[in-house]
Amino acid sequence: MLNDSLGKLARYPLLAIIPIAIDALSVIMGTAMNGFHGNPHFTFKLVLQMGLPSVAAVTEQTFMPGSVQVVGAGSVNLPSILGILMYLGIFIAVQSFLQGGYVGLLYDSTDGRRLDSRRFIQYGGRFFLRFLLLNVSVLLILLVIGGIAAFLLRTPGIILFMILFLWLRVLFLFLEYTIVADDCSILDAIARSYEHFQQRTPLTIPLVIAALLINVAAGLIINALWLPLFFIVLLVLYDTIGAGLQIAFMNEFRRIRG
């Protein structure tokens, strides 16, 4: 299935070009603001991206936009907190627009429609508020519940929360796709996406496992071999494979949804 989806990128190169261009711009912005820094180390990221793929999901370095850096306890004051919140708000808003546009193009690709930047912008504007609300809600859950788990149980709490979050991510695997395909509210999409997952085919779980293994492998390689030129090459490779995975997930979603 993944081979077929990667082959489909030849017909829809825009689905790979968009995440590559966005990540490349993020690298340029991050390097300009923070410098290209980080240390090679062994780690892995157990993440499952749905919608717009990004190498930032498996990169455990804090130079790209979207990472919040607090340098020294003495620098934490009201202006710095407000600045971080404003910066994070802008990032989430931009991400929500891009995510809505990208999922819209994914959906169009399964119908054989022509993809272009105009439709990307239209979808981004149409679903902006819904994806913004979704992303803010997820962030609050991560901060509040994850923070409580870490405070009460320390490392075991963090591990348990990560497992719980991943389990919920799988249960509501098609949430972002449902928002766009059914053009519904977030609450309706939560219920409908759960129903879609319950109607999954024998290919759904293997596809999820493949996506998780690819992200684990990518996280190990990218963070262990932390070199600027190598990172750019892996960025292109990861986003291309990520685009193929999203096509595969969207095709699976369309088979289930009918």
C-alpha positions as CSV (number, residue, x, y, z in Angstrom):
1,M,0.0,0.0,0.0
2,L,2.8,2.4,0.9
3,N,4.7,1.7,-2.3
4,D,1.5,2.5,-4.3
5,S,1.0,5.8,-2.3
6,L,4.6,6.9,-2.9
7,G,4.1,6.2,-6.6
8,K,1.0,8.3,-6.5
9,L,3.3,11.3,-5.6
10,A,4.4,11.3,-9.2
11,R,0.9,12.4,-10.1
12,Y,0.5,14.7,-7.1
13,P,4.0,16.2,-6.4
14,L,2.4,19.1,-4.6
15,L,1.7,16.8,-1.6
16,A,5.4,16.3,-1.1
17,I,6.5,19.8,-2.1
18,I,4.3,21.6,0.5
19,P,5.7,19.9,3.6
20,I,9.2,20.1,2.2
21,A,8.9,23.8,1.5
22,I,7.3,24.5,4.9
23,D,10.0,22.5,6.8
24,A,12.7,24.2,4.8
25,L,11.3,27.6,5.6
26,S,11.1,26.6,9.3
27,V,14.7,25.6,9.2
28,I,15.7,28.9,7.7
29,M,13.6,30.9,10.2
30,G,14.8,28.7,13.1
31,T,18.5,29.1,12.1
32,A,18.1,32.9,11.7
33,M,16.4,33.2,15.2
34,N,18.3,30.6,17.2
35,G,21.2,29.4,15.1
36,F,21.5,25.8,13.9
37,H,22.4,24.0,17.1
38,G,21.9,20.7,18.8
39,N,23.9,17.7,19.9
40,P,24.0,14.2,18.4
41,H,22.3,11.7,20.7
42,F,20.3,8.5,20.6
43,T,16.6,8.9,21.1
44,F,13.4,8.0,19.4
45,K,10.0,9.7,19.0
46,L,6.9,7.5,19.2
47,V,4.6,9.8,17.2
48,L,1.8,9.3,14.8
49,Q,1.2,12.3,12.5
50,M,-2.1,12.7,10.7
51,G,-2.4,15.5,8.2
52,L,0.6,17.7,7.3
53,P,3.8,15.8,7.9
54,S,6.8,17.6,9.4
55,V,10.3,16.5,10.3
56,A,10.0,18.6,13.5
57,A,7.8,15.8,14.9
58,V,10.9,13.5,15.1
59,T,13.6,16.1,15.6
60,E,14.5,16.4,19.3
61,Q,16.3,19.7,18.8
62,T,14.9,23.1,19.8
63,F,16.0,25.5,17.0
64,M,12.9,25.2,14.7
65,P,9.8,27.3,15.1
66,G,7.3,25.7,17.5
67,S,9.8,24.9,20.1
68,V,9.7,27.0,23.3
69,Q,13.1,27.8,24.8
70,V,13.5,29.2,28.3
71,V,17.1,30.1,29.0
72,G,17.7,30.3,32.7
73,A,15.3,30.7,35.5
74,G,16.1,34.4,35.9
75,S,14.8,35.2,32.4
76,V,11.3,33.9,33.2
77,N,9.1,37.0,33.8
78,L,5.8,38.3,32.6
79,P,7.1,39.9,29.4
80,S,9.0,36.7,28.5
81,I,5.9,34.5,29.2
82,L,3.7,36.8,27.2
83,G,6.2,36.7,24.4
84,I,6.4,32.9,24.4
85,L,2.6,32.7,24.4
86,M,2.3,35.2,21.5
87,Y,5.0,33.3,19.6
88,L,3.3,30.0,20.2
89,G,-0.1,31.4,19.3
90,I,1.2,32.6,15.9
91,F,2.8,29.2,15.3
92,I,-0.4,27.3,16.1
93,A,-2.5,29.7,13.9
94,V,-0.2,29.2,10.9
95,Q,0.0,25.5,11.5
96,S,-3.8,25.2,11.6
97,F,-4.2,27.0,8.3
98,L,-1.6,24.8,6.6
99,Q,-3.0,21.7,8.1
100,G,-6.5,22.4,6.8
101,G,-5.2,23.2,3.4
102,Y,-3.1,20.1,3.2
103,V,-5.8,17.7,4.4
104,G,-8.1,19.2,1.8
105,L,-5.7,18.5,-1.0
106,L,-5.2,14.9,0.3
107,Y,-9.0,14.4,0.2
108,D,-9.1,15.8,-3.4
109,S,-6.3,13.5,-4.5
110,T,-8.4,10.4,-3.7
111,D,-11.0,11.7,-6.2
112,G,-8.4,12.3,-8.9
113,R,-8.9,16.0,-8.8
114,R,-6.3,18.5,-9.9
115,L,-4.3,20.0,-7.0
116,D,-3.0,23.5,-6.9
117,S,-2.1,26.3,-4.5
118,R,-5.4,28.0,-4.9
119,R,-7.4,25.1,-3.6
120,F,-4.8,24.7,-0.8
121,I,-5.5,28.3,0.3
122,Q,-9.3,27.8,0.0
123,Y,-9.2,24.7,2.2
124,G,-6.9,26.4,4.7
125,G,-9.2,29.3,5.1
126,R,-12.4,27.2,5.2
127,F,-11.1,24.9,8.0
128,F,-8.8,27.3,9.8
129,L,-11.0,27.9,12.9
130,R,-11.8,24.2,13.4
131,F,-8.2,23.1,13.2
132,L,-7.2,26.0,15.4
133,L,-9.6,25.0,18.1
134,L,-8.5,21.4,17.7
135,N,-4.8,22.2,18.0
136,V,-5.3,24.5,21.0
137,S,-7.4,21.8,22.8
138,V,-4.8,19.2,22.2
139,L,-2.0,21.5,23.4
140,L,-4.0,22.3,26.6
141,I,-4.5,18.6,27.2
142,L,-0.8,17.9,26.8
143,L,0.2,20.7,29.1
144,V,-2.4,20.2,31.9
145,I,-2.9,16.4,32.0
146,G,0.7,15.7,31.0
147,G,2.0,18.2,33.6
148,I,-0.1,16.7,36.4
149,A,1.1,13.2,35.5
150,A,4.7,14.3,35.5
151,F,4.3,16.1,38.8
152,L,2.6,13.3,40.6
153,L,4.3,10.2,39.1
154,R,7.5,11.7,37.7
155,T,9.0,9.6,34.9
156,P,6.4,6.7,35.1
157,G,3.7,9.3,34.8
158,I,5.2,10.7,31.7
159,I,5.5,7.3,30.2
160,L,1.9,6.4,31.1
161,F,0.6,9.7,29.7
162,M,2.5,9.1,26.4
163,I,1.0,5.6,26.1
164,L,-2.5,7.0,26.8
165,F,-2.1,9.8,24.3
166,L,-0.9,7.4,21.6
167,W,-3.8,5.1,22.3
168,L,-6.3,8.0,21.9
169,R,-4.4,9.1,18.8
170,V,-5.0,5.7,17.2
171,L,-8.7,5.5,18.4
172,F,-9.4,8.8,16.7
173,L,-7.0,8.1,13.9
174,F,-9.2,9.8,11.2
175,L,-10.2,12.9,13.2
176,E,-8.5,15.5,11.0
177,Y,-9.7,13.7,7.8
178,T,-13.3,13.6,9.1
179,I,-13.3,17.3,9.8
180,V,-12.6,18.0,6.2
181,A,-14.4,15.1,4.5
182,D,-17.7,15.6,6.4
183,D,-17.3,19.4,6.8
184,C,-18.5,19.0,10.4
185,S,-17.8,20.4,13.9
186,I,-15.0,19.0,16.0
187,L,-17.5,17.3,18.4
188,D,-19.2,15.6,15.5
189,A,-15.9,14.7,13.9
190,I,-14.7,13.0,17.2
191,A,-17.8,10.8,17.2
192,R,-17.7,10.0,13.5
193,S,-13.9,9.4,13.4
194,Y,-14.3,6.9,16.3
195,E,-17.0,5.1,14.3
196,H,-14.7,5.1,11.2
197,F,-11.9,3.5,13.2
198,Q,-14.3,0.8,14.6
199,Q,-15.1,0.0,10.9
200,R,-11.4,-0.3,10.0
201,T,-10.1,-2.8,7.5
202,P,-7.3,-5.4,8.0
203,L,-4.9,-2.9,6.5
204,T,-5.5,-0.1,9.0
205,I,-3.5,-1.3,12.0
206,P,-0.5,-2.5,9.9
207,L,-0.4,1.0,8.3
208,V,-0.4,2.5,11.8
209,I,2.4,0.2,12.8
210,A,4.4,1.1,9.7
211,A,4.0,4.8,10.4
212,L,5.2,4.4,14.0
213,L,8.2,2.3,13.0
214,I,9.2,4.9,10.3
215,N,9.0,7.7,12.8
216,V,11.0,5.7,15.4
217,A,13.7,5.0,12.8
218,A,13.7,8.6,11.5
219,G,14.0,9.9,15.0
220,L,17.0,7.6,15.8
221,I,18.8,8.5,12.6
222,I,18.2,12.2,12.5
223,N,19.1,12.9,16.1
224,A,22.1,10.5,16.2
225,L,23.6,12.0,13.0
226,W,23.1,15.7,13.7
227,L,24.8,17.4,10.7
228,P,23.3,20.4,8.8
229,L,23.7,19.0,5.3
230,F,22.6,15.5,6.4
231,F,19.6,17.0,8.1
232,I,18.4,18.8,5.0
233,V,18.7,15.5,3.0
234,L,16.8,13.6,5.6
235,L,14.2,16.4,5.8
236,V,13.4,15.9,2.1
237,L,13.4,12.1,2.4
238,Y,11.2,12.1,5.6
239,D,8.6,14.6,4.2
240,T,8.4,12.6,1.0
241,I,7.8,9.4,2.8
242,G,5.4,11.2,5.2
243,A,3.4,12.5,2.2
244,G,3.2,8.9,0.9
245,L,1.9,7.7,4.3
246,Q,-0.7,10.4,4.4
247,I,-2.0,9.4,0.9
248,A,-2.1,5.8,2.2
249,F,-4.1,6.8,5.3
250,M,-6.5,8.9,3.2
251,N,-7.1,6.1,0.8
252,E,-7.8,3.8,3.7
253,F,-10.2,6.4,5.2
254,R,-12.0,6.7,1.9
255,R,-12.4,2.9,1.7
256,I,-13.9,2.8,5.2
257,R,-16.1,5.8,4.8
258,G,-17.3,4.8,1.3
